C-alpha cells in the first residue's frame, strides 16, 4: 500500500506541474496575441501609423521623450484649455475654452487655481488660440474651422482690464476659393497663433494630409484683411498651439502629444529651419503653449493638467 500511495502522489504532482506550465504558456500566448491586436488597433486609429509615417518621410528630427514637470491641474470650473497668455501679474495666466464654451477668459496660477474671470461681449464660435503683444494687449483667434467652411474668421483684440472694448480683426485666406474645398485641400483650420512686430501669425492644422502647416500673417489692427501666405512648414502632425520666445530665437509649435521646435536668429529665419520633434506621449490632448522665459514652456491640455518643459 505505501508504494501504491507514493506512485499515485508522484503522478498527481507531475500532472499538476504540466497543467500549470500549460496555463502559463497559454497566458503568454494570449499576452502576445493581445499585444499584436493592440498594435493593430493603434495602426487602424492612426496613432502608430502617424509616427511611422513621420519617420519614413523624414520631415523632422526626432528627439527623446520629453521629461515634463507636472505643475497642477486647472480647477474652479475652467473648461478645456485651448490657448494661453500671460496674466497681469507674474505667475498668472489666461486661458479660454473652444467651441461650445462661453466667451470668457479665465485667470489662473501655475497650480491651476482659478483667480478670476473676464467675459467678452462677443461670441465664441470656435476660439482656438491666444496671442499677446507684451504690452497688455491680447488677441483671441476665433479661427477654428473644422469643416473649412467658415467665412467669418475673426481675431479679437482687447485689454483684459477693459473687456467691454473689443476690436475685431476680420480676415480671409488668399488661397481659399471654395467653402469647403475638396477634402484633400482642407488646410484652412487654424488653432495656433502668435504676435510679432505688429502682426498676428497663424499656423494651420492640416486636416487633409497631416504633413504641412501653412503660415499666414495678418495685421494686428481692427478691420477687414486678406492674410498673407508666408510659407508651408513640413510638420507631420496637426498644429494646435504656437509661441515665440522673448528673444525671438525659438519658435515652439504644439501638436497632439508632440512639440515642434524651430530655431533661428529671428522669427523669419526660424520659419526656414527644420523642425525638431519632441514626443509628449502621455501628456494628454496638448492645446496651449506659452514661453515663460527663453528656455521654459508652459503647456496646457484639454483634460486639465498643466506642464512645464525645459528646452
C-alpha positions in Angstrom: 0.0 0.0 0.0 2.7 2.6 0.7 4.3 2.0 -2.7 0.9 2.5 -4.5 0.3 5.7 -2.4 3.7 7.1 -3.3 3.2 6.3 -7.0 -0.2 7.9 -7.1 1.2 11.1 -5.3 4.0 11.3 -7.9 1.7 11.0 -10.8 -0.6 13.8 -9.3 2.4 16.1 -8.9 3.5 15.6 -12.5 0.0 16.2 -13.8 -0.3 19.4 -11.6 3.1 20.7 -12.9 2.2 20.0 -16.5 -1.2 21.8 -16.2 0.5 24.8 -14.6 3.0 25.0 -17.4 0.3 24.7 -20.0 -1.7 27.5 -18.3 1.4 29.7 -18.2 2.2 29.1 -21.9 -1.4 29.9 -22.8 -1.3 33.1 -20.8 1.9 34.1 -22.5 0.4 33.3 -25.9 -2.7 35.4 -25.0 -0.5 38.3 -23.9 1.5 38.2 -27.2 -1.7 38.0 -29.2 -3.3 40.9 -27.3 -0.2 43.0 -27.8 -0.4 42.3 -31.5 -4.1 43.1 -31.6 -3.5 46.4 -29.6 -0.8 47.3 -32.1 -3.1 46.6 -35.0 -5.9 48.7 -33.3 -3.4 51.6 -32.9 -2.4 51.3 -36.5 -6.0 51.5 -37.5 -6.7 54.5 -35.3 -3.7 56.3 -36.8 -1.7 56.6 -33.6 1.2 54.4 -34.6 0.6 55.0 -38.2 1.3 58.7 -37.8 4.6 58.1 -36.0 5.7 55.6 -38.7 4.6 58.0 -41.4 6.6 60.8 -39.9 9.8 58.7 -39.6 9.5 57.4 -43.2 9.1 60.9 -44.6 11.9 62.2 -42.5 10.4 65.6 -42.2 11.5 66.2 -38.7 14.4 65.3 -36.4 13.1 63.1 -33.6 14.2 63.7 -30.0 13.8 61.6 -26.9 10.5 61.6 -24.9 10.2 64.9 -23.0 10.5 64.8 -19.3 7.6 67.1 -18.4 7.2 68.5 -15.0 3.6 68.5 -13.8 2.6 71.8 -12.2 -1.0 71.2 -11.3 -4.5 71.0 -12.9 -7.0 73.6 -14.0 -9.6 74.0 -11.3 -12.7 76.0 -10.4 -14.8 75.2 -13.4 -12.2 76.2 -16.0 -13.1 74.4 -19.2 -10.8 72.7 -21.6 -7.8 74.9 -22.3 -7.3 75.9 -25.9 -5.0 78.9 -25.6 -2.6 80.6 -23.2 -1.3 84.1 -22.4 0.4 85.8 -19.5 -1.8 87.4 -16.8 -1.3 90.9 -15.4 0.9 89.7 -12.5 3.9 87.4 -12.5 2.9 83.7 -12.2 -0.6 84.3 -13.5 -2.0 83.3 -16.9 -5.1 83.5 -19.0 -6.8 80.6 -20.9 -10.1 80.0 -22.6 -12.3 77.2 -24.0 -13.1 76.5 -27.6 -16.4 75.8 -29.5 -19.4 75.4 -27.2 -18.0 77.3 -24.2 -18.7 80.9 -23.0 -16.7 83.8 -24.4 -14.7 84.1 -21.2 -11.1 84.4 -20.2 -10.0 82.6 -17.1 -7.2 83.8 -14.9 -5.2 81.2 -13.0 -1.9 80.4 -11.4 0.7 77.7 -12.0 -1.1 75.3 -9.8 -4.2 75.7 -11.9 -6.2 77.6 -9.3 -8.7 80.0 -10.7 -8.2 83.6 -9.8 -10.8 85.3 -11.8 -12.8 85.6 -15.0 -13.3 88.1 -17.8 -16.3 87.8 -20.1 -16.0 89.4 -23.6 -19.1 90.9 -25.3 -18.5 88.8 -28.4 -19.4 85.2 -29.5 -17.3 82.1 -29.2 -17.8 80.3 -32.5 -14.6 78.3 -32.1 -11.9 80.1 -30.1 -8.7 78.1 -30.6 -5.7 80.2 -29.6 -4.5 83.4 -27.9 -1.6 85.7 -28.6 -0.2 88.8 -26.8 2.0 91.8 -27.7 3.8 92.1 -24.4 2.2 95.5 -23.7 -1.1 94.3 -22.2 -3.0 93.6 -25.4 -4.4 90.1 -26.1 -5.6 88.6 -29.3 -8.1 85.7 -29.3 -8.3 83.9 -32.6 -11.9 82.7 -33.4 -10.4 80.7 -36.3 -11.4 77.1 -35.5 -12.6 75.8 -38.8 -13.0 72.0 -38.6 -15.0 71.8 -41.9 -13.0 74.5 -43.7 -16.4 76.2 -44.5 -16.3 79.4 -42.3 -16.3 82.9 -43.8 -16.5 84.8 -40.6 -12.9 84.2 -39.2 -12.1 86.9 -36.6 -9.3 87.8 -34.2 -10.5 89.7 -31.1 -8.1 92.5 -29.9 -8.6 93.8 -26.3 -7.1 94.6 -23.0 -8.3 92.3 -20.2 -8.7 95.3 -17.9 -11.2 96.7 -20.4 -13.1 93.7 -21.5 -16.0 95.7 -22.8 -13.9 97.3 -25.5 -13.0 94.8 -28.2 -11.6 95.4 -31.7 -12.4 92.9 -34.5 -9.7 91.8 -37.0 -11.7 90.0 -39.7 -9.6 88.1 -42.2 -9.7 85.5 -45.0 -7.2 83.3 -46.6 -6.0 84.4 -50.1 -5.7 80.8 -51.4 -9.1 79.5 -50.3 -11.7 79.7 -53.1 -14.2 77.1 -52.0 -16.1 76.7 -48.7 -15.4 74.0 -48.1 -12.7 73.0 -50.5 -12.1 69.4 -51.7 -11.3 67.0 -48.9 -7.6 66.7 -49.9 -7.2 70.5 -49.7 -8.6 71.1 -46.3 -5.8 73.0 -44.6 -7.7 76.1 -43.5 -8.3 75.3 -39.9 -6.2 77.4 -37.5 -5.7 76.5 -33.8 -2.3 78.3 -33.3 -1.3 81.9 -33.4 1.4 84.3 -32.0 2.1 88.1 -32.2 5.3 89.6 -33.5 6.2 93.1 -34.7 2.6 94.3 -35.4 1.4 91.2 -37.0 -0.5 88.1 -36.0 1.0 84.8 -37.3 -1.4 82.0 -38.0 -0.4 78.3 -38.2 -2.9 76.0 -39.8 -3.9 72.5 -38.8 -3.6 70.2 -41.8 -6.7 68.0 -41.5 -6.4 66.6 -45.0 -2.9 65.1 -45.2 -1.3 66.0 -41.8 2.0 66.7 -43.5 2.2 70.5 -43.5 1.2 73.6 -41.6 0.7 76.8 -43.6 1.9 80.0 -42.1 0.0 83.3 -42.7 0.3 86.8 -41.2 -2.3 89.4 -40.8 -2.2 93.0 -39.3 -2.9 93.3 -35.6 -5.2 96.3 -36.3 -9.0 96.1 -36.4 -10.6 95.9 -39.9 -11.1 93.5 -42.8 -7.9 91.9 -44.1 -6.6 89.4 -46.5 -4.0 87.2 -44.7 -0.6 86.8 -46.4 0.6 83.3 -47.0 4.3 83.2 -45.9 5.4 79.6 -46.1 4.5 76.0 -45.6 6.2 74.1 -42.8 6.9 70.4 -43.1 5.0 69.1 -40.0 3.9 65.5 -39.7 1.0 66.2 -37.4 -1.7 68.7 -36.6 -0.5 72.0 -35.0 -2.6 73.1 -32.0 -0.6 75.9 -30.5 2.3 78.3 -31.1 4.5 80.8 -29.3 7.8 82.7 -29.9 10.4 83.0 -27.2 11.0 86.6 -25.8 14.4 86.8 -27.6 12.7 85.7 -30.9 15.1 82.8 -31.5 12.9 79.9 -30.6 9.6 79.0 -32.2 7.5 76.4 -30.5 4.6 74.7 -32.2 2.4 72.3 -30.3 0.7 69.2 -31.6 -1.3 66.4 -30.0 1.2 65.0 -27.6 4.1 66.4 -29.7 6.2 69.5 -29.6 7.9 71.0 -32.7 10.9 73.3 -32.1 12.4 75.6 -34.7 15.4 77.9 -34.1 16.9 80.9 -35.8 18.2 84.4 -35.3 14.6 85.7 -35.5 11.1 84.5 -36.4 11.8 84.8 -40.2 14.8 82.5 -40.1 13.1 80.2 -37.6 10.4 79.6 -40.2 13.0 78.3 -42.6 14.5 75.9 -40.0 13.9 72.1 -39.9 11.5 71.3 -37.1 12.9 69.2 -34.2 10.2 66.9 -32.9 9.8 66.1 -29.2 7.4 63.4 -28.0 4.9 64.4 -25.3 3.4 61.0 -25.2 1.1 60.5 -22.2 0.6 64.3 -21.6 -3.0 64.2 -23.0 -4.5 66.5 -25.7 -2.0 69.3 -25.6 -3.5 72.6 -26.8 -2.0 75.7 -25.2 1.7 76.7 -25.2 3.5 79.7 -23.7 7.1 80.7 -23.2 7.8 81.6 -19.5 11.3 82.6 -20.5 13.7 81.9 -23.4 14.2 78.3 -22.3 11.0 77.3 -20.5 7.5 76.5 -21.8 4.1 76.2 -20.1 1.8 73.7 -21.7 -1.9 73.1 -21.1 -4.2 70.3 -22.1 -7.9 69.9 -22.7 -8.1 67.4 -19.9 -6.8 69.9 -17.3 -3.1 69.1 -16.4 -0.5 71.8 -16.7 3.1 71.1 -17.5 6.5 72.9 -17.6 9.0 71.9 -20.2 12.7 73.0 -20.3 14.2 73.3 -23.8 
